[in-house]
Amino acid sequence: MNRFKRDMDKFIGESPRFNEALKQKILMNAKDGNTSKGSNKRGWSTFRFAAIFVLFLIGVNSFLAVTLTQDGLETPTSTSGQSGEPVKNFTDKSKNWKVTYTQKDLSAGGRDSFMTIEYIGEGPKPKEIGYRFVYKKDQELFGGSLLLNENGSYTDVGFGTCKTCILYAEDDEIPGTIEWEGQQESLVLTKTDMSKWQESPLFDSGSYTMIGEEGRVGFIYDDSEVTRFYEDKKQKYMWHFWGSQVEITGSFKVVGTHENSSDEIIVVPEGKESFLSPNNGADHHIPTHMSLPEKGMWKLEAVFNEKVIGTVYVEVHAK
């Protein structure tokens, strides 16, 4: 773009504006050409076309000059969404619960944040829970209730973008409680540099090593350089499933979530309905191509007929 602007300046001058004086000069030249000795109708048409073309180029150059020199810069800098935003994770575990609060510091001030609540206890997961967290004696508090989803998880609590909210510092603490079925446990969320999620375990099935939930869902993966995920690198991965025909056939897709975001992306688009196809000791298998755009931990949810039937956690490595 800058090269085009420089070429334009050489042709019509460096002034970034098409003013009245320049317009009159071009029109006078065109008029003189029309009345000069030896001119003819064909010559005038050619010159008129050239004059109109020059006027058009001047207009384009004027527009480019205004656009490219905004704020004193010829080329405005581009932003890449939230990838460059500092992220802080505050977490804690109790006997039955793990809570992680994720804060993204926005470059323009303020924050974007959400909270993840996971049940890590034994026995069935509670169908409904209550949570309440307080920052520095009621300077800021947030609470509410969550219902257990069909996939056995609790929906992330999204707080959205706020330009006037408090930005939690490295040494801040966020105390709170989780309540369920007449029980209560306390937690104190503190800053951590550890990943919020851990990569799923490897297991063997048939003659292959897989990653995921053994006896439920996984795909061929041995954590070698060949099978590892790298940013934006698309590779083949063979998913395998265990279960009844009703729950692991039909429309299939894979939904991904990065550990530092509550936004979901479609990793494997929904395709044609599948039918049972046993392979490598599993009841069903589906070949796919997958690519993940950002390094860090990712949660991959295998979804049949809009129902999550299993989750695989993987790490994406830098290129």
N, C-alpha and C positions, 0 to 999 in steps of 0.2 A: 504493500500500500504506500509506504513512504517513497519507494522508488518511482511509483507512478506519479506521485505528487511532484517529485523533483523533475521528471521529464515534462510535466505540464508547465512547471515554472520556466523551463528553458524555452518552451514554445510561445507562451503568452505573457511571460514576465512573472515576477515573484509576488506581486500584489495579490492578496487573498480575496479581494473583493471585485466584483464586476460593477463598476460605477457608471454614472451617466456620461462622463467625459469619454471613457473608453468605448461606450456604446455609440456615441455620436461620431467618433473617429472612424469606426468600422463602417458605419452607414455612409459617411462622406466618401470614403474610399470606394465603396460600392457604387455610389452615384457618379463619381468621377469616371469610374471604369465604364459606366453605361453611356456617357456622353463623349468619351474620347474618340478621336478619329480612328477608323478602321474597326471599331467594335461592331458586333452584330448580335442578333438575338441569341444565337447559340452561345456566344462568349459571355453575354450577360447572365444567362441561365447558369452557366458553369460557375461564374464568380459569385452569383447569389447563393448557390448551394454551398460554396466554400465559406462564405460569410456566415451563413446560418450554422454551419458545422462548427466554426470557430466560436460563435456565441454559445453554442451548446457546451463545448469544451470548457469555456470560461465559467459557465454556470456550475459544471461538475467540479472544477478546480476550487471554486469558491466554497461549495458545500464541503468538499474534503478538507479544506483549510480550516473551516470552522469546527468540523468534527474532530480532526486529528490534533488540534491545538487547544482543546478544552483543558482548563486548569494548567495551561503552560506545558502540556506534554503532547508530543506528536503521536505516540502510541499509548492509549490507555491500558493500564495493567488489568489483566483478567483475574478473576477469582475462581477457585475450584470448590465451591460449596463449603462444606464444613470440614474438609479433610485437613486444613491447616489450623483448626481451632484447638487450643489446649484443652485436654480432657483430664478430669480428676475423678477417681473412683473412691468412694467412702464406703466401707463394708464392715460387717461383723457377723459372727455366728453365735447362736445359742445352741441348746441341746437339740432343738427341733427345727430351727429356722436359720436361713442365711438371707441377709438383706444387703443390697448394693444400691447406693445412690450415685448416679453418674451426672456430672456437671460439665458442660461445655462452655468455656468462656468465649463470648462473642467478641469479634474484633471491634465492633461498634459500641461495645459496652453491654452489660447485662449477661444473661445466661440462657442456655437451653438445657433442660434437665429431665430426667425420668428415674424411676426406682423399680428395681426387680426384687420380688419376694419369692423365695424357694423353700419348699418343705424338705428337710433333710433328716427327719425323724423316722422312726420305724412305724409300721402299721399303715392303715388307710389315711389318705390325705383328707384333712378337714374340708367339708363342702363350703364353708364360709369362714372368713377370718376378718378381724379388725386390726387396724394399725394406727399408731399415733406417734409422731416424732416432733421434738421441740428443739429449737436452736437458741441457745443463750437466753434462757428464762423468758420465753414467749416473744423474743424478737421476731421469730418466724416459726410457724408450726404448720404441719400438714397431717391429715388423718382421713380415714374412710374405711370402707369395707370392700372385700373382693370375694367373688364366687369362684369355685373350682371349675375350670373349663373341661370339656369332654376329653381333651387330650391329656388331662392330668396335670395341668400347669395353671398358674394364676397370671392374669393379664398384667403386663407392665403398667405401672402408674405413671402416666405422662403429665408433666407439669408445663410443657410447652415453652415458648420463648417469652422471657420477661426482661425488660430493659431497666427496671427499677428494683429488682430483687437483689438480695444479698449474694455476693460472690464468696463462697466458702474458701478459706485459706488452707494451706497445707497442714497446719497444726490444729484446725478446728475439729470439734467433736459434735456429733448429732445423736443425742440419746433418744430412745423410744421404746415402744412395747408392741408386741404382737399378742392378740387375744383370740382364743378359739375354744369352743365347747367348755366354757367355764374355766379355762386355763389361761395363764399369762406368762410370758417370758420377756425379759428386758435385754436390750442390745444397745451398744454405743458405737455408732459408725465413725470410723477413722480412716484417714487417707491411706491407700495402699497402692503399690506399684505392680502388684500381681494381677494377672488376667482374671477377669470375673468368672470365666468358665475354664474348665479343664478339658483337654482333648479326650474324646471317647476312647475306650480301651480297644485293643486289637484282639481278634479271636480267629480261630481257624474253622473253616467249613469246606468240606470237600478237599480239594487240593490247593485251596487258596487261603490267604490271610485277608481278613476284612476288618473294617472299623465300624463301630456302631453299638447296637444293643443285641448281644448274642441271643439267638432264638427269636428275634423279632424283626430287626431291620439293620441293614448294613450294606456297604459296597466294597468291592475289591480294593485294597489299599494296604501297603506294608510300611509306610512312612519312609520310603526310600526317596532319593532325589527324583526318580522317574515318576513316582505316584504323588508326590507332595503337591500341594497347592501353592502357586505363585501368583502374584498380582496380575490380573487380566490374562492369565494363561489358560486357554481352553484345552481340556483334555477329556478323554473317554473314561467313564466310570460306570461299572456294572452294578446296579442296585439289586439286592436280594431281600426277599421278604418271607416271613413265616406267619402263618395264620390261616383262617378260613377263607374260602373262595369269596364270600360276601364282602369281607373287610379289606382284602388285598387285591381286588380286581375292580375294573371300571376306569373312570378318568383319573389320571395321575399327574402330579406336579410336585416340584420341590421349592419350598419357600425358605429364603435365607435372611438372617438377621445378624448384624455385626454387634460385638459386645458393647461398643460405645454408642449405639444408636437403637432407638425403638422402631425405626422404619424397616419395613419388610421389602425385599426384592424377590422377583421371580427368577430362580436359578435354572429351573427346568420348566419350560412352559407346558401347560396342559395339552396333551395330545389325544390321539385316538384311544378309545376304550381298549384296555388290555384284558387278556384271558390268561388263566393259570398256565404257567410255563415253568415247571420245576427245573432246577439247575444247581449244581454244586452243594447239594444237601438242603437247599431251600425250597419252599413251596412255590415260589414265583420269582422271576427275575426280569429286569427291564434295563436295557443298555441306554446310557445317556451321555451327553456332553455337558460339562460344567465349567464355569469360570467365575471367580470371585474378585471384585475390584479393589479390595483394600486389605493390607496386611493386618494381622491380629486374629483373634478367635471369632469363629462364626458358628452359628446354630443353624443346621439344615433340617427342616421338618419335611418328612415324607407324607404327602397328603393324597388320600384316595377318596374320591367323591366328596370333597370339601371337608374331610375329617382327617386330622393328624393321627397317624398310626404308629409313628416312631420318630425319634430325634437323634441326629448325629452331630457331634461337635468336632470341628476341625480347625487347624491353625493354617493361616495363609502367610507364606514367607515373603520377604522382600525379594525383588528380582536380583 
